[in-house]
């Protein structure tokens, strides 16, 4: 995706994953703090996520060689990879048929497949989309996905494999999360999550999209 004429910084496609943990009536989400030296959103608490990389597109081809790689198939894979890299948690399941030959596994995915797992993009639900406003040092067209902690392969509190990019990884209820230093868009996402939790079976709920043009920043709704 280009810069839409709103600035010189290119816009990269990205994926963010909000993992929901349900303990009885208590609902919590997984967040961590970006480091003080981070170029993008330093010191802010965020959900795991990052840009789509060539390995995600390559993996989309390896998993489905009869179809051309597409961004739509690479985005949920990027969300799964970023969750694994930043938290050590794996949204996957043992599935020999889903594991490509070692020579076909992109470098960024080798550790995931070495565990004998196949990623499970079908477990993700797209629920929000946002483009970073102009004037930021980095810009992303980020798709936000919901995942259930119950679908994770490893224990939900096992962050031993985390890269260290996100500090203070924690499961937080929405009220506690709102008290943290948050980017504006994360505050909006938390409000959308609350609305989703109030009507969890509303499959027709439109997807909010925060975008920008010559007239400024605005929200519009996308079909689910």
For each residue, the residues with C-beta under 8 A, 3 or more apart:
1: 4 11 12 13 141
2: 10 11
3: 6 7 8 9 10 11 139
4: 1 11 131 212 213
5: 214
6: 3 134 212 213 214
7: 3 134 135 139
8: 3
9: 3 134 136 137 138 139
10: 2 3 139
11: 1 2 3 4 131 132 139 140 141
12: 1 51 52 138 139 140 141
13: 1 51 52 71 75 140 141 143
14: 49 50 51 52 78 140 141 142 143
15: 49 50 52 75 76 78 79 82 142 143 144 145
16: 46 47 48 49 79 82 142 143 144 145
17: 47 48 49 79 80 82 83 91 124 144 145 146 147
18: 29 30 47 127 144 145 146 147 189 193
19: 29 30 47 48 83 89 147 148 149 152
20: 27 28 29 146 147 148 149 193
21: 27 28 29 30 149 156 171
22: 26 27 148 149 150
23: 26 28
24:
25:
26: 22 23 173
27: 20 21 22 173 174 197
28: 20 21 23 171 172 173
29: 18 19 20 21 47 171 172 174 177 193
30: 18 19 21 47 48 87 89 149 169 170 171 172
31: 45 46 47 169 170 172 177 180
32: 45 46 48 86 87 166 167 168 169 170
33: 43 44 45 46 166 167 168 180 181
34: 38 40 41 42 43 44 45 46 165 166 167
35: 38 42 43 165 167
36: 42 43
37: 42
38: 34 35 41 42 43
39: 42 137 138
40: 34 136 137 138
41: 34 38 44 46 183
42: 34 35 36 37 38 39
43: 33 34 35 36 38 181
44: 33 34 41 181 182 183 186
45: 31 32 33 34 168 177 180 181 182 186
46: 16 31 32 33 34 41 49 166 182 183 186
47: 16 17 18 19 29 30 31 144 186 189
48: 16 17 19 30 32 82 83 86 87 166
49: 14 15 16 17 46 79 82 83 86 142 144
50: 14 15 78 82 85 86
51: 12 13 14 78 140
52: 12 13 14 15 56 57 71 74 75 78
53: 56 57 78 81 108
54: 57 58 106
55: 58 59 81 106 107 108 109
56: 52 53 59 60 74 75 77 78 81 106 108
57: 52 53 54 60 61 69 71 74
58: 54 55 61 62 69 106
59: 55 56 62 63 74 77 100 105 106 109 119
60: 56 57 63 64 69 70 73 74 77
61: 57 58 64 65 67 68 69
62: 58 59 65 100 104 105 106
63: 59 60 98 100 118 119
64: 60 61 67 73
65: 61 62
66:
67: 61 64 70 73
68: 61
69: 57 58 60 61 73 74
70: 60 67 73 74
71: 13 52 57 74 75
72: 75
73: 60 64 67 69 70 76 77 121
74: 52 56 57 59 60 69 70 71 77 78
75: 13 15 52 56 71 72 78 79 143
76: 15 73 79 80 121 124 145
77: 56 59 60 73 74 80 81 119 121
78: 14 15 50 51 52 53 56 74 75 81 82
79: 15 16 17 49 75 76 82 83 121 124 143 145 147
80: 17 76 77 83 84 90 91 92 112 119 120 121 124
81: 53 55 56 77 78 84 85 108 109 112 119
82: 15 16 17 48 49 50 78 79 85 86
83: 17 19 48 49 79 80 86 87 89 90 91 147
84: 80 81 87 88 89 90 91 111 112 161
85: 50 81 82 108 162 163 165
86: 32 48 49 50 82 83 162 163 165 166
87: 30 32 48 83 84 159 161 162 166 169
88: 84 154 158 159 160 161 162
89: 19 30 83 84 152 154 156 158 159
90: 80 83 84 112 115 117 152 153 154
91: 17 80 83 84 119 120 123 124 147 151 152 153
92: 80 95 112 115 117 118 119 120 153
93: 117 118 120 153
94: 116 117 118
95: 92 98 99 117 118
96: 99 116
97: 118
98: 63 95 118 119
99: 95 96 113 116 117 118
100: 59 62 63 104 105 113
101: 104 105
102: 105 110 113
103:
104: 62 100 101
105: 59 62 100 101 102 109 110 113
106: 54 55 56 58 59 62 109 110
107: 55 110
108: 53 55 56 81 85
109: 55 59 81 105 106 112 113
110: 102 105 106 107 113 114
111: 84 114 115
112: 80 81 84 90 92 109 115 117 119
113: 99 100 102 105 109 110 116 117 118
114: 110 111
115: 90 92 111 112 153
116: 94 96 99 113
117: 90 92 93 94 95 99 112 113 153
118: 63 92 93 94 95 97 98 99 113
119: 59 63 77 80 81 91 92 98 112
120: 80 91 92 93 123 124 151
121: 73 76 77 79 80 124
122:
123: 91 120 147 148 151
124: 17 76 79 80 91 120 121 145 146 147
125: 145 146 147
126: 129 143 144 145 207 224
127: 18 144 145 146 192 193 196 205 207
128: 143 144 188 189 192 207 208 209
129: 126 141 142 143 144 207 208 209 210 222
130: 141 142 144 185 188 189 209 210 211
131: 4 11 139 140 141 142 210 211 212
132: 11 136 138 139 140 141 142
133: 136 139 212 217
134: 6 7 9 139 212
135: 7
136: 9 40 132 133 139
137: 9 39 40
138: 9 12 39 40 132
139: 3 7 9 10 11 12 131 132 133 134 136
140: 11 12 13 14 51 131 132
141: 1 11 12 13 14 129 130 131 132
142: 14 15 16 49 129 130 131 132
143: 13 14 15 16 75 79 126 128 129
144: 15 16 17 18 47 49 126 127 128 129 130 189
145: 15 16 17 18 76 79 124 125 126 127
146: 17 18 20 124 125 127 193 196
147: 17 18 19 20 79 83 91 123 124 125 151 152
148: 19 20 22 123 151
149: 19 20 21 22 30 152 156
150: 22
151: 91 120 123 147 148
152: 19 89 90 91 147 149 155 156
153: 90 91 92 93 115 117
154: 88 89 90 158
155: 152 158
156: 21 89 149 152 171
157: 171
158: 88 89 154 155 161
159: 87 88 89 162 169
160: 88
161: 84 87 88 158
162: 85 86 87 88 159 165 166 169
163: 85 86 166
164: 167
165: 34 35 85 86 162
166: 32 33 34 46 48 86 87 162 163 169
167: 32 33 34 35 164
168: 32 33 45
169: 30 31 32 87 159 162 166
170: 30 31 32
171: 21 28 29 30 156 157
172: 28 29 30 31 176 177 180
173: 26 27 28 176 177
174: 27 29 177 178 190 193 194
175: 178 179
176: 172 173 179 180
177: 29 31 45 172 173 174 180 182 190
178: 174 175 182 187 190
179: 175 176
180: 31 33 45 172 176 177
181: 33 43 44 45
182: 44 45 46 177 178 186 187 190
183: 41 44 46 186 187
184: 187 188
185: 130 188 189 210
186: 44 45 46 47 182 183 189 190
187: 178 182 183 184 190 191
188: 128 130 184 185 191 192 208 210
189: 18 47 128 130 144 185 186 192 193
190: 174 177 178 182 186 187 193 194
191: 187 188 194 195
192: 127 128 188 189 195 196 208
193: 18 20 29 127 146 174 189 190 196 197
194: 174 190 191 197 198
195: 191 192 198 199
196: 127 146 192 193 199 200 202 205
197: 27 193 194 200
198: 194 195
199: 195 196 202 205
200: 196 197
201:
202: 196 199 205
203: 224
204: 224
205: 127 196 199 202 224
206: 221 222 223 224
207: 126 127 128 129 221 222 223 224
208: 128 129 188 192 219 220 221 222
209: 128 129 130 219 220 221 222
210: 129 130 131 185 188 217 218 219
211: 130 131 217 218 219 220
212: 4 6 131 133 134 216 217 218
213: 4 6 216 218
214: 5 6
215: 218
216: 212 213
217: 133 210 211 212
218: 210 211 212 213 215
219: 208 209 210 211
220: 208 209 211
221: 206 207 208 209
222: 129 206 207 208 209
223: 206 207
224: 126 203 204 205 206 207
